[in-house]
């Protein structure tokens, strides 16, 4: 397994259309929290699936939250820490609509 590859790139969210300015650690849309299945290992852009990754749950991880995404095509699940740019209202909505684990 290869280590993390920092890939700085901007993208338009395929779910909500927001313009996202990547910083090399960005893996999901900060507006709607959706992602895309593009990596096998973080940053490698080697996944061939390309499916949309639905945010299915959020849990507390100290001062941050961790979002679990599930690919709508192949079912792969990945976890990603939130960032300061993420919309807190979207995180709260996800916590109310899905399984929210606080203080895990």
NUVOGU-492020 format. One line per 3 residues: number of its first residue (from 1); their letters; for each residue x, y, z of C-alpha. Coordinates in steps of 0.1 Angstrom, whole numbers, m for minus. Layout:
NUM> A> X,Y,Z  ...
***
This chain:
1> XXX> 0,0,0  14,34,m10  13,63,14
4> XXX> m6,95,10  m1,115,m22  m9,152,m19
7> XXX> m27,162,m50  m37,199,m53  m66,204,m77
10> XXX> m98,223,m79  m131,207,m90  m168,213,m95
13> XXX> m188,191,m72  m207,165,m92  m235,165,m67
16> XXX> m243,201,m60  m222,220,m86  m202,240,m61
19> XXX> m167,252,m72  m142,236,m48  m107,250,m44
22> XXX> m86,221,m33  m56,224,m10  m41,189,m15
25> XXX> m61,174,14  m96,182,0  m115,150,m7
28> XXX> m151,161,m5  m173,191,m13  m173,215,18
31> XXX> m209,226,8  m228,193,5  m201,169,19
34> XXX> m204,145,m11  m172,130,m25  m162,109,m56
37> XXX> m146,75,m56  m113,84,m74  m86,71,m50
40> XXX> m76,36,m40  m51,51,m16  m54,88,m5
43> XXX> m44,111,m34  m34,84,m60  m64,90,m83
46> XXX> m61,53,m93  m97,41,m86  m115,31,m118
49> XXX> m150,32,m102  m156,70,m103  m189,66,m84
52> XXX> m204,93,m62  m197,89,m25  m227,97,m3
55> XXX> m220,110,32  m238,84,53  m227,92,89
58> XXX> m206,116,110  m190,110,143  m170,130,168
61> XXX> m132,127,168  m121,152,194  m122,187,181
64> XXX> m132,175,146  m157,152,130  m152,122,108
67> XXX> m175,117,78  m181,82,64  m188,81,27
70> XXX> m203,52,8  m199,47,m30  m232,45,m47
73> XXX> m218,22,m74  m194,m3,m57  m204,2,m20
76> XXX> m168,10,m8  m168,30,24  m142,56,33
79> XXX> m138,79,63  m125,114,61  m120,141,87
82> XXX> m139,173,83  m120,206,76  m126,242,86
85> XXX> m141,249,52  m169,224,57  m204,237,61
88> XXX> m213,232,97  m250,232,89  m244,203,65
91> XXX> m225,184,92  m254,190,117  m280,179,91
94> XXX> m260,147,84  m258,140,122  m296,144,125
97> XXX> m305,123,95  m280,95,99  m262,75,126
100> XXX> m243,101,147  m218,88,172  m206,114,197
103> XX> m175,109,217  m166,75,202
***
